[in-house]
Amino acid sequence: MYRAVSVVALPLASLYLMWRSRRQPAYRQFWDERFAWSSFPLKTGRPRVWIHAVSVGETNAAKPLLEAVLERWPECDVLLTHMTPTGREAGAKLVALAPDRIHQCYLPYDAPYAVEKFFRQTQPTIGIIMETEVWPNLMSEAKRCGVPMVLANARESEKSRAQAEKFLDVMGPAFGSFTAILAQSEEDKERLESLGGRNVTVCGSVKFDIRPRPPRVPGRRRSAAPSRSSPRPVRARRCCLRRPWPPVPNFSGVRSSGWCRVIRSASTRSSARSPAQASRSAAARRLRSPPTCPPTPTSCSATAWAK
């Protein structure tokens, strides 16, 4: 039923874009990507990490994760997708970090033919969705193609949970298709699990991995401030950044790749973490005082497990 409704609703989506374009003319652009009329960035022969950030907030949150991917795995490229013009504009600044390795486009609407074309042409090795964007047809096609999916920096409000529960027959399998879910808090974990999410781990917010620039004081030189011309990701002072496994994973197959080993480790960490470690306050304390590194690789945030 949902598959049929998603196709029938496409004309309504075009009307919505026209209505939004009255105040934001950028909504009139790239309709060929939104409706899958044109080609998507083809795979270049490299392993591909797909990061989906809906709008500007999710895109900014994905920046430290993207920088960690570029630094940790120089042999892969990145596909960055969005749903709003503001998200695409913010993503263009991230593309400038490595224009030869980062590709950008809109994610098509959740119609069966559109998501099938998207996966067939882009061929991602892994998909990382930021925060809350869950589409049933998209997740079903990812599962059919054998692409592991991660919901990173995941959050779910009580209002969103109540709305999703009304369509649990459709949304339940979609949430259950994620290989791993990295939730921001224990409350988010409970709500995501109630919707069918599996392998949910509380990792805190990725915002803890972002250090704001120091304020500019008039009349004082910024001798210690970082250079704007070469921004660097803030390495969270956590044990998971020192990993014993090799820096270059094996991308010979989706299920045997280094990414999947990371996802499997993320899915088994929830029982080993105490509530204090999972809380945001504990995460903030760890930024000031790093804990002792355990003998096995662990992760405290979406950026950290990417590193």
C-alpha positions in Angstrom: 0.0 0.0 0.0 2.7 2.5 1.0 4.7 1.8 -2.3 1.6 2.7 -4.3 0.8 5.8 -2.2 4.4 7.0 -2.5 4.1 7.0 -6.3 0.7 8.6 -6.4 1.8 11.4 -4.0 4.6 12.6 -6.4 2.4 15.2 -8.1 1.6 16.6 -4.6 5.3 16.8 -4.0 5.8 18.9 -7.1 3.0 21.3 -5.9 4.7 21.5 -2.5 8.0 22.4 -4.2 6.3 25.2 -6.1 4.6 26.5 -3.0 7.9 26.6 -1.1 9.6 28.3 -4.0 7.5 31.4 -3.6 9.8 32.4 -0.7 12.8 30.2 -1.6 13.4 30.1 -5.3 16.1 27.4 -4.8 13.3 24.9 -4.5 12.8 25.2 -8.2 16.2 23.7 -8.9 17.4 20.1 -9.3 14.0 18.6 -9.8 15.6 16.0 -12.0 17.4 14.7 -8.9 14.4 14.9 -6.6 12.3 12.8 -9.0 15.1 10.6 -10.3 14.8 11.9 -13.9 18.5 12.4 -14.3 21.6 10.3 -13.4 23.1 10.3 -9.9 26.9 10.5 -9.2 28.1 7.2 -10.6 30.5 5.1 -8.5 34.1 5.9 -9.3 35.6 2.5 -8.6 36.5 3.5 -5.0 34.6 2.3 -1.9 31.8 4.8 -1.3 30.5 6.2 2.0 27.1 7.7 1.7 26.1 10.4 4.2 22.6 11.7 4.2 21.9 15.0 6.0 18.5 16.5 5.4 19.0 20.2 6.1 21.5 22.6 7.4 21.5 21.4 11.0 22.2 17.8 10.1 24.8 18.9 7.6 26.7 20.9 10.2 26.5 18.0 12.6 27.9 15.7 9.9 31.0 17.8 9.4 33.3 16.2 12.0 32.1 12.7 10.9 32.9 13.6 7.2 36.3 14.9 8.1 37.0 11.8 10.1 36.1 9.6 7.1 38.3 11.6 4.7 41.2 11.4 7.1 40.8 7.8 8.2 40.1 6.2 4.8 41.8 8.1 2.0 41.0 5.3 -0.5 37.2 5.9 -0.4 35.0 8.7 -1.7 31.9 10.2 -0.1 28.4 10.9 -1.4 26.6 13.7 0.4 22.9 13.9 -0.1 20.3 16.4 1.2 16.6 17.3 1.0 16.5 21.1 1.3 18.3 23.9 -0.5 19.8 25.2 2.8 21.2 21.8 3.5 22.7 21.6 0.0 24.2 25.1 0.4 25.8 24.1 3.7 27.0 20.8 2.1 28.7 22.7 -0.7 31.1 24.1 1.9 31.9 20.6 3.0 32.5 19.5 -0.7 35.2 22.2 -0.8 37.2 20.2 1.8 37.9 17.5 -0.8 36.2 18.3 -4.2 37.9 15.4 -5.9 36.4 12.9 -3.3 33.1 14.3 -2.3 30.0 14.2 -4.5 26.8 15.9 -3.8 23.1 15.6 -4.9 19.6 15.5 -3.6 18.2 12.3 -2.3 15.2 11.4 -4.4 11.7 11.1 -3.1 10.8 7.8 -1.5 9.2 6.3 -4.6 10.2 2.7 -5.5 11.6 3.5 -8.9 13.5 6.5 -7.6 15.3 4.7 -4.7 16.1 1.7 -6.9 17.8 4.0 -9.5 19.6 5.8 -6.7 21.2 2.6 -5.3 21.8 1.1 -8.7 23.8 4.1 -9.9 25.6 5.3 -6.7 26.4 1.8 -5.3 27.3 2.9 -1.7 29.4 0.6 0.4 27.6 1.9 3.5 24.9 4.4 4.2 24.9 6.8 7.2 21.7 8.8 7.9 21.9 11.7 10.3 19.4 12.1 13.1 15.8 11.4 12.1 15.4 10.7 8.4 13.8 7.2 7.9 12.0 6.3 4.7 10.4 2.8 4.3 11.1 2.3 0.5 14.7 3.6 0.9 15.4 1.2 3.8 13.8 -1.7 2.0 15.9 -1.1 -1.1 19.1 -0.8 1.0 18.3 -4.1 2.6 17.7 -5.7 -0.8 21.0 -4.4 -2.1 22.9 -5.5 1.0 24.0 -2.0 2.0 24.5 -1.7 5.7 22.7 1.4 7.1 23.5 3.4 10.2 21.3 6.0 11.9 23.9 8.3 13.5 23.3 11.0 16.1 19.8 9.6 16.2 17.0 11.3 18.1 13.3 10.7 18.4 10.9 13.0 20.1 7.8 11.8 21.9 5.6 13.5 19.2 7.5 11.8 16.4 7.2 8.5 18.1 3.5 8.8 18.5 3.1 9.7 14.8 5.2 6.8 13.7 3.3 4.3 15.9 0.2 5.1 13.9 1.9 3.5 10.9 3.9 0.9 12.7 3.3 -1.8 10.1 5.3 0.4 7.7 7.7 2.2 9.9 8.6 -0.8 12.1 10.4 -2.7 9.3 12.1 0.5 8.3 13.6 1.1 11.7 14.4 -2.6 12.1 16.5 -2.5 8.8 19.2 -0.4 10.4 22.4 -2.3 11.1 23.2 0.0 14.0 21.5 3.0 15.6 23.6 5.5 17.5 21.2 7.3 19.8 21.8 10.6 21.6 20.2 9.7 24.9 18.6 6.9 26.8 15.2 8.4 26.1 15.9 8.4 22.4 17.0 4.8 22.7 13.8 3.7 24.4 11.6 5.4 21.8 13.6 4.0 18.8 13.5 0.5 20.2 9.7 0.8 20.7 9.5 1.6 17.0 11.4 -1.6 16.0 15.0 -0.3 16.1 17.6 -2.9 16.9 21.3 -2.7 18.0 20.6 0.8 19.5 23.6 2.3 21.4 23.6 5.5 23.4 26.6 7.5 22.1 25.6 11.1 23.0 25.5 13.9 20.5 28.1 14.4 17.8 28.1 18.1 18.9 30.4 17.1 21.7 33.0 16.5 19.0 32.8 20.1 17.7 34.9 22.7 19.5 33.6 26.3 18.8 36.1 28.9 17.7 37.3 31.2 20.5 35.6 34.7 20.5 37.4 37.5 18.8 38.5 40.2 21.2 39.0 43.6 19.7 42.6 44.8 19.8 44.0 41.3 20.5 45.9 39.1 18.0 44.5 35.6 17.5 47.8 33.8 17.9 46.3 30.6 19.2 43.2 30.4 17.0 43.0 27.7 14.4 43.5 28.7 10.8 40.3 29.3 8.8 42.0 28.2 5.6 42.6 24.6 6.8 40.0 23.6 9.3 40.6 20.4 11.2 38.2 18.1 13.0 38.4 18.2 16.8 39.7 14.8 17.9 37.6 13.9 20.9 39.9 12.9 23.7 38.4 9.4 24.1 39.8 6.0 24.1 38.1 4.9 20.9 40.4 7.1 18.8 43.3 4.8 19.5 42.3 1.7 17.7 44.3 -1.5 17.4 42.9 -2.6 14.1 44.6 -1.5 10.8 44.0 2.1 9.6 42.9 0.9 6.1 39.9 -1.5 6.2 39.2 -4.2 3.7 36.5 -3.0 1.3 36.5 -6.2 -0.9 32.9 -7.0 0.2 30.1 -5.1 1.9 29.7 -7.7 4.7 33.4 -8.3 5.3 34.4 -4.6 5.1 36.0 -2.7 7.9 32.9 -0.6 8.2 30.8 -3.6 9.0 33.3 -4.6 11.7 32.8 -1.1 13.2 29.0 -1.5 13.0 29.0 -4.9 14.6 31.2 -3.5 17.4 28.7 -0.6 17.8 25.8 -3.0 18.0 27.4 -5.0 21.0 28.5 -2.0 23.1 25.2 -1.2 24.8 25.5 -4.0 27.4 29.0 -2.9 28.3 28.2 0.8 28.9 27.0 2.1 32.2 24.2 4.8 32.4 26.8 7.3 33.5 28.9 6.7 30.4 25.9 7.0 28.2 24.7 10.3 29.6 25.6 13.6 27.9 27.0 15.0 31.1 29.4 12.1 31.3 30.4 12.6 27.7 31.2 16.2 28.5 33.3 15.2 31.4 35.2 12.8 29.2 36.1 15.7 27.0 37.9 17.3 29.9 39.3 14.1 31.4 39.9 11.2 29.0 39.2 7.7 30.5 41.6 4.8 30.4 41.6 3.0 27.1 39.9 -0.4 27.3 41.6 -3.4 25.6 38.9 -3.6 22.9 37.8 -0.9 20.4 34.8 1.0 21.7 33.1 4.1 20.5 31.6 7.2 22.2 30.2 9.1 19.2 29.5 8.8 15.6 32.7 10.6 14.7 34.7 8.4 17.0 33.7 5.1 15.6 34.3 6.5 12.1 37.9 7.2 13.2 
